[in-house]
Amino acid sequence: MNHSNFNRRQFLKLAGVGGAVFASGLPGWAEAQAMAKADDFLWVQLSDTHWGFQGAPNPDAGGTLQKAIAAVNELSPQPDFVIFTGDLTHTTDDPQERRRRLTQFKEIVSAIKAKDVKFIPGEHDASLDRGKAYSEYFGQTHYTFDHKGVHFIVLDNVSDPAAALGEEQLAWFKSQLDPLERDTRIVVFTHRPLFDLMPQWDWATRDGAKAVEMLMPFKNATVFYGHIHQEHHHATGHIQHHAAKSLIFPLPAPGSQPKRAPLAWNPAQPYSGLGFRQVAAEPAAYRFDLTEYPVVKKT
Amino acid sequence: MRTDAIAAWTRRRWLKAALAAAAPAALGPGAYHVAAASREVVIKMTVKRFEFSKKVIVVKKGVPLVIEITSLDVPHGFAVPDFHARAEIVMPGKVTQVRFTPDKAGEFPFLCDIFCGDKHEELEGRLIVGA
């Protein structure tokens, strides 16, 4: 299937595999269909793989990532790109072990069939050495790229262990936004939420509100992030924020229990609460259809 | 008798001082003392990977607090988000003060909000504010 011909019917077929969320607030289906162009495309978001983690919350910590990659490789059509939104590896105090985990992670994800694979760091990858080892393997921690009419901006809110973007990066962010037309189609990727989702659980970015404020003049701006190990959707004004599931263990819903401890592995339903996300983008309509996939197909 | 009155006053004063000195120990974890020069309650604590020396702090609503916290190892954070109270950073060997007044009763989490290692997520405690 050529994804340049990707259309609504094909999307619905795919959506039958997982759960679909229609993320756009734009008017009806007929209008979106009419506006659909050959530039429609797919991307896949994987998050919080925590390669190197060992513990009861995931007895298959050494195999879950590979299973998820196999599931991504089975998607048809294939996504234009795959992005990992942070916590690629589980943290360690040992710089050599950190590099060993990054090396292994990079080797494993080289099996992804999609031609373009992108990365951003999480605090487990970058906070203890301010992104030094991560950058050796994956380059810059904040950057931009364009794809089929969408301007993507990757922000790093983890290399500062205080979970801040920092004045320098905020100035860079402003410099990226200033030349853009107000109707530019923008997608921001971060690891932590840019809004105060649950500061009591460290689910926030100290100066994230400044970044959101800079985005407010743009009518087409959406944020995709990780960190909280669960699907979550939130709006700050007209800006939508979508959190992805983890590929190591799920965490409880914000404030649903006293501690943010991992949810227990369920032997009756292994890998439950884990998964990845496919995004079907219709740039012309600035519409994103989100489909959540499990790590392994339910039998 | 004037002498008896002075003796009684001295006993009362001594007893009051002794009770004040004994209060923190009697209160157990999270105990505090009142700063001499003000109504501020000063709570002294330390933090290390991955433990606060006080896991529970018990205070009263409306009483100004000063948390005096020192790291014993690496830089940490200290935040009580429900009261918008936060230390910029808690450095090893240096006393960092966080001032705020709990204006509502209940149980509230405090946490380290500077990533400090693989059990960072477990570095937290509870502030119990009595009415």
Interface residues (C-beta under 8 A of the other chain):
Chain A: H90 T91 T92 D93 E123 H124 S127 L128 V158 P161 A162 A163 P199 Q200 W201 D202 R206 P258 K259 R260
Chain B: P75 G77 A79 P81 D82 E88 I89 F108 P109 L111 D113 I114 F115 C116 G117 D118 H120 E121 E122 E124
